[in-house]
Amino acid sequence: MAAPIDDPEPLALYVHWPFCVSKCPYCDFNSHVRESVDQARWRAALLTDLAHEASVGPRRPLTSIFFGGGTPSLMPPETVAAIIEAAERHWGFAPDIEITLEANPSSVEAARFAGLATAGVNRVSLGLQALDDAALHFLGRAHDVAEGLSALDTAQANFDWVSFDLIYALPGQSQTDWERTLAHALGLGTGHLSLYQLTIEPGTRFAAMAARGELVPTDPDHGADLFEATRAMTLAAGLPAYEISNHARPGEESRHNLTYWRYGDYLGVGPGAHGRRGGVATARARKPENWLARIDRDAQGIELEELLTRDVQRREALVMGLRLDEGLPRARIDPAVDQAAVARLSALGLIEQTPERLRVTSSGMLLLDAILADVAR
């Protein structure tokens, strides 16, 4: 049996709530829209899946929990509380555990924030996505700017840490437009921002619009200018980039996501949830009904459980770790690295290496996908 490449101290738990309340133009969970959900059955099923992970996974204290989806902010606070209580019973908690929940910035969801905070959530990730009504309409969002900012105010009043995301490089968006939006965002008082360039994914409404000539993707050179302006503005505001798309005040980085990017162990429960534990990759059944059937039959929702070789682990650690501004320890990944490619990219100023670490420079982040393809054996 292949052992994990090391035994990272962090242990994260991801809980996937698959249901959405409305169709989304750019995600692939539209088949999971439900008008009503049997909450008691789903609570029991999630707790059963959780108990299975506790029976086979690492036993050290959890450092983070993340409720994602879907629309997890529409989970009843009682369900969130039950999962948090069970997780603490199974694993115990690190003293400063981070418990995050993704939320859409609607007034309906914001009304639940106080109850979710009481349940134990201490960090919220809010999907604002734009600070302009026309951009929100283009992105297919149901909320407007006023509703989004109201939800942000409510979140800041209820949670210790608040993050929100924005999408830039929208069709027709100038650098001045984006800098004005980003300045507004930086003035809203959160310690963490996730800032993503718009990408056209196959099978989405945006891809269909592009194929019909109704949407012209941003020119790559313009996208690079926006990326560099983003890094400069967030750094000047005290929220430097610590990952290719994530910016935080020092000490307010997402601990949960850092566990992913540093290739630590994370446990995944709920439909479609993935995990990495002790050198084993897990994937739950994606379709909610199939996952429930597995829970009823096997008392766990796993569809795939695969022992990863050391080479696979090293490659995965490389791909995740080079997203980080800090890079990653060379001892973990050197056998998976093309050293000649590293030397060539170092000479171009795209990679920095020391005897201990390997990292992509700020200039190199613009070409991260190409660098990963070049460096990984």
Secondary structure in CASP SS format (residue, H / E / C, confidence):
PFRMAT SS
TARGET T0000
AUTHOR 0000-0000-0000
METHOD secondary structure of the structure
MODEL  1
M C 1.00
A C 1.00
A C 1.00
P C 1.00
I C 1.00
D C 1.00
D C 1.00
P C 1.00
E C 1.00
P C 1.00
L E 1.00
A E 1.00
L E 1.00
Y E 1.00
V E 1.00
H E 1.00
W E 1.00
P C 1.00
F C 1.00
C E 1.00
V C 1.00
S C 1.00
K C 1.00
C C 1.00
P C 1.00
Y C 1.00
C C 1.00
D C 1.00
F C 1.00
N H 1.00
S H 1.00
H H 1.00
V E 1.00
R C 1.00
E C 1.00
S C 1.00
V C 1.00
D C 1.00
Q H 1.00
A H 1.00
R H 1.00
W H 1.00
R H 1.00
A H 1.00
A H 1.00
L H 1.00
L H 1.00
T H 1.00
D H 1.00
L H 1.00
A H 1.00
H H 1.00
E H 1.00
A H 1.00
S H 1.00
V H 1.00
G C 1.00
P C 1.00
R C 1.00
R C 1.00
P C 1.00
L E 1.00
T E 1.00
S E 1.00
I E 1.00
F E 1.00
F E 1.00
G E 1.00
G E 1.00
G C 1.00
T C 1.00
P H 1.00
S H 1.00
L H 1.00
M C 1.00
P C 1.00
P H 1.00
E H 1.00
T H 1.00
V H 1.00
A H 1.00
A H 1.00
I H 1.00
I H 1.00
E H 1.00
A H 1.00
A H 1.00
E H 1.00
R H 1.00
H H 1.00
W H 1.00
G C 1.00
F E 1.00
A E 1.00
P E 1.00
D E 1.00
I E 1.00
E E 1.00
I E 1.00
T E 1.00
L E 1.00
E E 1.00
A E 1.00
N C 1.00
P C 1.00
S C 1.00
S H 1.00
V H 1.00
E H 1.00
A H 1.00
A C 1.00
R C 1.00
F H 1.00
A H 1.00
G H 1.00
L H 1.00
A H 1.00
T H 1.00
A H 1.00
G C 1.00
V C 1.00
N C 1.00
R E 1.00
V E 1.00
S E 1.00
L E 1.00
G E 1.00
L E 1.00
Q E 1.00
A C 1.00
L C 1.00
D C 1.00
D H 1.00
A H 1.00
A H 1.00
L H 1.00
H H 1.00
F H 1.00
L H 1.00
G C 1.00
R C 1.00
A C 1.00
H C 1.00
D C 1.00
V H 1.00
A H 1.00
E H 1.00
G H 1.00
L H 1.00
S H 1.00
A H 1.00
L H 1.00
D H 1.00
T H 1.00
A H 1.00
Q H 1.00
A H 1.00
N H 1.00
F C 1.00
D C 1.00
W E 1.00
V E 1.00
S E 1.00
F E 1.00
D E 1.00
L E 1.00
I E 1.00
Y E 1.00
A C 1.00
L C 1.00
P C 1.00
G C 1.00
Q C 1.00
S C 1.00
Q H 1.00
T H 1.00
D H 1.00
W H 1.00
E H 1.00
R H 1.00
T H 1.00
L H 1.00
A H 1.00
H H 1.00
A H 1.00
L H 1.00
G C 1.00
L C 1.00
G C 1.00
T C 1.00
G C 1.00
H E 1.00
L E 1.00
S E 1.00
L E 1.00
Y E 1.00
Q E 1.00
L C 1.00
T C 1.00
I C 1.00
E C 1.00
P C 1.00
G C 1.00
T C 1.00
R H 1.00
F H 1.00
A H 1.00
A H 1.00
M H 1.00
A H 1.00
A H 1.00
R C 1.00
G C 1.00
E C 1.00
L C 1.00
V C 1.00
P C 1.00
T C 1.00
D C 1.00
P H 1.00
D H 1.00
H H 1.00
G H 1.00
A H 1.00
D H 1.00
L H 1.00
F H 1.00
E H 1.00
A H 1.00
T H 1.00
R H 1.00
A H 1.00
M H 1.00
T H 1.00
L H 1.00
A H 1.00
A C 1.00
G C 1.00
L C 1.00
P C 1.00
A E 1.00
Y E 1.00
E E 1.00
I C 1.00
S C 1.00
N E 1.00
H E 1.00
A E 1.00
R C 1.00
P C 1.00
G C 1.00
E C 1.00
E C 1.00
S C 1.00
R H 1.00
H H 1.00
N H 1.00
L H 1.00
T H 1.00
Y H 1.00
W H 1.00
R C 1.00
Y C 1.00
G C 1.00
D E 1.00
Y E 1.00
L E 1.00
G E 1.00
V E 1.00
G C 1.00
P C 1.00
G C 1.00
A C 1.00
H E 1.00
G E 1.00
R E 1.00
R E 1.00
G C 1.00
G C 1.00
V E 1.00
A E 1.00
T E 1.00
A E 1.00
R E 1.00
A C 1.00
R C 1.00
K C 1.00
P H 1.00
E H 1.00
N H 1.00
W H 1.00
L H 1.00
A H 1.00
R H 1.00
I H 1.00
D H 1.00
R H 1.00
D H 1.00
A C 1.00
Q C 1.00
G C 1.00
I E 1.00
E E 1.00
L E 1.00
E E 1.00
E E 1.00
L E 1.00
L C 1.00
T C 1.00
R H 1.00
D H 1.00
V H 1.00
Q H 1.00
R H 1.00
R H 1.00
E H 1.00
A H 1.00
L H 1.00
V H 1.00
M H 1.00
G H 1.00
L C 1.00
R C 1.00
L E 1.00
D C 1.00
E C 1.00
G C 1.00
L E 1.00
P E 1.00
R H 1.00
A H 1.00
R H 1.00
I H 1.00
D H 1.00
P H 1.00
A H 1.00
V E 1.00
D C 1.00
Q H 1.00
A H 1.00
A H 1.00
V H 1.00
A H 1.00
R H 1.00
L H 1.00
S H 1.00
A H 1.00
L C 1.00
G C 1.00
L C 1.00
I E 1.00
E E 1.00
Q E 1.00
T C 1.00
P C 1.00
E C 1.00
R E 1.00
L E 1.00
R E 1.00
V E 1.00
T C 1.00
S H 1.00
S H 1.00
G H 1.00
M H 1.00
L C 1.00
L C 1.00
L H 1.00
D H 1.00
A H 1.00
I H 1.00
L H 1.00
A H 1.00
D H 1.00
V H 1.00
A E 1.00
R C 1.00
END
